[in-house]
Amino acid sequence: MRNLNYTFCELFYFNHDELKQPSINIILLCVKLTISIFLLFFIFFSYSVRAETIRLFDAQTGVGNAIVNAFAQDSNGFLYVGTTAGLYVSSGGEFTRVDNENNAIFKNVTALAGGSDGSLLVGADNALWMRTGFSFHKVPLKLNAKLQFSVLGKDFIVLVGEGAAKGGGLWRIHHDARKMPVVERFEDDTQHVPILLGNPLTTLSLHVLSSSEETLWIACGRALCRNRDGSTVVFGTREGIPADEWLALTIAPDGTLIARSAIHFVRISVDKDIDVEDIPTSSSRSSTSSFFLIATQSGSVITQENSSLLIRSSSGQWKSTNFLSKHKLGSVSSAFIDREEGIWLASPNHGIMRLAGFSVWENYGTERGFPATRISAIRRDNFGAFWLATEQGLFHYSSHDNGDDIKLPIGHYNIDVRSLLRTGDGTIWGAGKSSGLVRINPETGNIITLPSQASLTGAMALDSAGRLWIGTAQGIVRIDDPLHPPSRLSKALVLNDRRINALQFDQFGRLLALTDNVLFRQKPGEDYFEPQIDLIELGIGDGRLMTVTMSNEVWVAGIRGGLRKIELREEGSAILSSFSRNAPYIEVVTSLFRDTRGWIWIGSSRGLNVLTSSGWRHFDVNSGLISNHIIYGAINEDDDGSLWFGTDSGMSHLTAEHIFPALPELHTCITSAYINSVNLLGNPRIWSDGERNLSVNFVAPTFVGSNDLNYRYILENVDTAPHTENETFANYSNVQGQQISFDVQAIDFINARSANHAHLAAHMGSGLGRSSRFLIAFVSCGFLFFLISGGSYRRYVMVRQKNIDRAVRDRTRVMEEIQAQLRQQSRVDGLTGLLNRRTALDELSYLISSLAPGELIAVSLIDIDHFKLINDTFGHQAGDFVLEQYGLRLRQTSGPGVMAGRYGGEELIIIYPIVRKIQSVIEEANTLHRVLCMPIRVEESIVVATCSIGLAIISPGDTPESLIGRADRALYKGKRGGRNCLIIAD
């Protein structure tokens, strides 16, 4: 909608020189004025969206104090919010108000639904409105009770009250060819007859409903009803469903129905498998009106329980969080999950809040038996137990069998340890200021101390050859064979008489050493370090912290002043890089850490700041941290990708499953297209002869990661190759030919995801003859004379300028959609969104070359079964769509650190780095195989595209070629054996 204002602005722009041209150009000016006046009135009377900004706080909360009743997202990705104050829409940023066809405010919006064809259904003030295109039409249906909406295929399903049994009804609403709403009673059309008297949808009270593309679920009476293919089936006590009042329904991404009552939780799969559980805590009957259910792509379910949120993980475990009470959200009036797994919660008198996924914090303090002291390091050993370095010594804690929680301590050691590191053999190493280097055997619990001639600073690093580098107050010490360490640490190997505060390896395997005043870099293959940066000159003397990004930038923090980002060149001086304008200002940094995703975590005395692929985020006690004071160096990543943070009063655990969800596809949308002043999105899509300048605006409405999008577009018969830009518009001058075919696609290379294509087609209409042009010129001249003589021209110019200014303000949000150019473009396969073959092989070669003794990696090759038959039967576009879906499922299902790529054609490759248990990677491959073989809907058809997988674990002496070769032989062994299987290489 903002793009329409933007196009409006362009249309009414007049060059000042044009107004000063001689009378020979008066005719052209008249024509332009005539068209402009006509379109001005057309837009004013047909387009009824007013730009009224709603407050957003930190991009999370908004809509003032209005009570939010409903959310919806249309097929283009725009989010709508229905409140007591009106209807509002957002394309990823601020909200603007949407008015109805009569240019009036929607009052008390109580229900919303977005259709699959871009339509929108609004329930407001006892009336229904249906939007198709840019127009709202009132639905001819009388309402006098509560409304509930759902979407079934291309139709809206409306439940009025509690159905026909209670004086309400169940209706089906769609639009006809003229885009006008059509209302029909919801019928059982198995035999094309109205619903029979005994049908439960007419004889039982109806409470809540939910639907997928083909299936409608309704809570009917004290049972659950499913309507599919026009027939209704009741799931009641005979099928194992408890007789209860079902208060919330939702459908998971795999089609499973999820329902809850006050005490029961039910799952019904598409195959009619039924699971019934008791909800861990029961709710008072008075709070049931605020119940909601949200199912995420990861398999988790989120619901409300009194003043807390209950989360059921994909493995079936329940957890309760105090998130609502911390944010003073006593109840939730409405909840919604958008297409990017963003969760929207609305609370009366508190506006709305959006979470990018749902952050789950587990805190470990005195209330759970942990010491209320400074925790400087957390490290899990190979047996799943935890080692904590604190002011009160070293603690050893066991964990549950599934590793999700920490039990009581096994042991306590009165040892001064500041940092912890785990080597490839599972040994835990601790560096203490006075106690020297500590070597811990987790299996036996034995601790051996290696005395040091110089006090240790806590800096430790492990290289690809398995050597351990240790920083001291008088240089760097190295242990070449940690499996057989010396009885005591030797003298410093390099950088004698310098205090080593941090050690990190860059992306080329060279060691970086941070001292008080200088940053050093190791020369390749040598025990010699060259100075790179003078920290005093940077204004950050007494350097203490350092991390290296995946693009090989070095982040350095010092005691005397903030944080710096440095680019170390191979030749010449290093370059000081600047942070983005929206980067937070952090005066004192206490911890720097880069996780395996490449995200940078910055700890301070005011909480955490993290730079993700989607921008900056902040966490503090209001977000779930146990304390805002992060201890020096106390950030660690667990084996499952979750993060541990040590603070001055305990530790916090941030689980990765909810905070970093898999991101589904985006949706590209062409918002405006003009040849000169001709709107190509109109009907019919034609332009007249002589119009030659094309401008197209597009956007991918999204709420997470919008800064990481590029747009790939091509204009047929003009562009020889597609353009890939970070702009949200394309302009062409002097376009030739009688047809236009323009295609655009949004691509996110960093998150390895791509959008559906948007296409524009138009053709040239018949031109005007000379007599027609003369008539238009004559009429236009007379019209111009009338404007000038009556003074209307001056008033028109003033109105035009006012609307230009207003349109410029309204399009600000669209201009903010401009995306940054991504540097990983050459790494990604354009069809699947996976790594391309060259990148995947490079990553595999690097992993094999850097393997430490005892470490394993695995490779699997995937081949889609009978892929040629799919192409021959459904067409090559269907084959491409199957490959796209395989790529999407691989990105969503693969575990942390796992790399997926397109090996060639219909063959894909999976790389499992650092395999600790062979059985675990086999189980992961089996799970992946089940997900990949799920049916795929291609337009109106269901394609069952199974696959064969060959899995190989690295053996001594394996090269990348030999490892892939063994996986390939296992793959074809499976294909010869009947396909649709997983074969482990010998």
Steps between C-alpha positions, in 0.01 A plus 500: 500500500787733563627410154175628352567832669853487362372446148245774558790730589683415180189551289439853629859614468544787253839624392523874576661553160198335342275777633727758340502349149373710206147463375611228261495257800167621642314209341723242669457677833123506456487128433706432811277725711186333370624150578629611838171663604306192397728262691506733800122475536508128427751431778325725749164333448605138453795454733414542866814431705607779732854526625476522876811382681460269798769508765749214505743468787832332411320338205316282753201674653237719341143609433496716813246392760242367256379147571620264227244236406643332191799458270520389135758482224407506133666298227733790420637497854340821631399477866161634615398578857138543604438716807220684673635815333511370143685284248876546447753356256879466494748380238772443759525835676255762622125441483259709295124511537275347235151645445204338333345571161307796635819664627387427856689337785441134570355504850571224751668244274440161665603248232745487207613248241735524202419300188737310274428736208582826678144557625416602855189442714423752777240469773428842648205652687256217416586513130722306261726659238695319230801659330610392154771704334478849650122504551283401795148363444242440768399136540121444494477305825312604814699463820398520861750277681871427545696435179779255424680469164705236329628442146421183307674493163391821326190544717440669833313302765301711748357370826227724642426442868499128584361382170151413381422301815528820707340748263817578305642345186798368306559677168727479198601832338690553175500751214373471148658610170404861573682480836168529685445288815279191475346347816397136524401285795775250577369169365594135497531461123603135485179430309433864409214527749460736799623393842269236643316554825727263687823664392704609803576838340128589529392302807790577737629828638818614323778676692832551319630410155825463309580391148769409251471504121256206483387425856278687745506412871232621740446446872145361488322439827750313718671334202709599198359502146701474178354601166699387198387455140151611603439234767512537879655251744464524879793417729354426842536261791469199270815615315683572827431875524392604852159664523600855584448864410766565237616858524771541232593327173791536263646299213873426498709538182483123442118502510462370856207643695590632844220569748489591866245535777565625851672172591546291183733524200420298186685435174328335200730428205394492136505120531253519795761408761384648830713611797337629819695667783419679822620859506755526785317780685130564506336838446216663680177499299488880492817528292401268218387783276863599444625158393685478170710243315796564269685224311848581368697351212736333749213296647461701819162612630443817702193571712402709801455374852373767738773769507773286343570341164520124458730361232484141382818403314500276193618215727191537721650681798307782666663814635343798673647850464424818690532710186152652528534607860843654431346715228188568710281320249244345733296352216519468123200618303631374167802312366631431151801344326607659172664328205848565642425335834461837669260473792263790564340537843236758585400597852221737607640847574854392404485503120679227305839335520678298235767244573734373227433143594443440869801546727522240774726588789594258775659668800716327760529691827463447871137394469619192307794421726773690314742734672415870478844592380689616193507226235783556256479186282260215418606191305325169432715186481457198270274329757250787507609628843582865568807666646456847649786736580394737778644725769432220746697243303429240232161323510405179321130440419329207334207537259187309412527220249365721223741779594221757536555591864765498772482285811674538835879539513723195489800672643661826605871586468663792674689608188535847353395457134410792271437324169422149372578326169427147373744320272417233243557208741241640741745640754396822673777758547474790744725805525534665840690807611681337793439128458659454158348287224250238617440175308168326580411142406116507488474121502686452827472849647879513551656846490868562425665841532779611269692777682598806301796730543280796405143564608235400245262758356225255405566521124499157332460379142512163324636481144409257222801281582373448854762723664400707801606865516497670841531870579703612800614831647839445332416363154347197328555140611416203276429133577565300183348171625211561744448122523842473666557840661819595686507509879526878497465780247814614324620855453329723250550395137435841341410857598714483813434760768159586352170433673278287273139588573322318215579236237291435189556329165395688187322340204837400347620312808744768619514579869418853616638614835361802683730671749450813707600735220548303175314245289740240351444250218696179444687462174381191310695187603729688739530568871536868428237769563476832318343811656182607321323768705612747766212501750612827655451675166149351480415639842443156655814437701519195728340271243317217674253332262504386137297295253522436126200508268439260212605777260833516689435833667649532847293653781711633787388647833719678752465633851554860394225531249235299325519271203685515167462302175822443304569360154846342485641510149747253355711789378510851634354656810192378679175695454271614778141420394193680625191341647155542350307806605253293703775322697455544877747711694673288765733688730656204681515158333543201731473215249535440126396177331423373148274197481492237225237697311740790469301721737692731730403512869607798710468482878504806723378619838166581336418166345568346161507637145516262207562575132307243295443471128181699564664787689553585865304362796524569872440277801485593867310397813176611335567254219576210736865536608570419865717813527608788278866470603680259264834384641827545311525237225203300636315411178514143371318304230368154576522201267136551394553864402346649815683771694611524865562832671678541831396794716570641844206309652469173311478393137243512220441252221349612168368204303545520126189311393263790561709813469651403164221328307531376146373767261252399229480653154429865443245633256593750229234757414493756217341808658497737202593495132476794261594585144518875536158572655326178393429260789595149384335341803163617378256299293561456212879522516568701186672823404480723200754554227772751586525418872848357558635555857431209735520517882421204726492494883508176697540382857513181706289576808684341789549548871833325558819544302375774268850651482639187336292495182606546140269509200575309181302633204500484121309676224462259210637609160686784672729348764745239380547375858314551830589794724563436869463820698419617850260764365124452509440657161606465136492771234537458123515777240370482143360146525450354152259237383127443539512273807645517851594195706666584830595247771638572849597280796615591853808307617663484843847355447612524863209292631500286182136563414317629196153623417234415251525689172280796411421552132369793300365467146359784287466588133461809286149603391397672182633855460304818445467644153601851398140625520464357850818667612383830347166466685678433830729799440202727423306388809810526715573855385145602583527331838830679569347837407213430740740418784713809443207738459321371810809480721452122535844423366671673793281317749567172319875546522466566875289187547746300291797620707317421823432146381859459386621590849251263656590218262872546570435462871287192444760322287776533759432150627537352151835668455609333823443163329815552288725207571877482542706325229595153624850372459407132503318503166755279326470234772133414458311296242222722364231230475532314831651771719771250606876531462615443145728208409826696507431654839389168652818327378716787628336475843552124505867535406552758773330279761708195411825698500424646844383180672659438838603148605198294593249730331261373234291655227234343279364561150173389348395519134129528423344409166129565430344176377344492151564871452480469120156342537388800707619737226336292226170466691455842657737719299841651566352779709364236737845341512652835591236546769586158649866603515401829664300311764789262563727800552248662737458181704876451526548855628220461754584148623881483503657528846738775621819521296383255232564625145274413206578555133391416149751251359356503151167444324268327746791395726554679832783475753492524880816556708491412870800670670653360819298181553532388861268199484454304179156385611384859546587598142325185372188595697519855366533369142198271554295792632605710202401219263150483649454877466625513140268220391183675619253569215531829313201690363567628146203717404204258502712182514675312780851382412667232710869570433698245701878495513793267552784596735855371526679585827876469553702560819859613449767235533876543549661620179175620344518798263193703404480306175525157663247589773248621242577195287409263783176692562425484126553122489270458799240718327494292184495182701175628649363597158576154362329350806169670438556870588337700782755393760808601700817294446808530722830468316742227606 
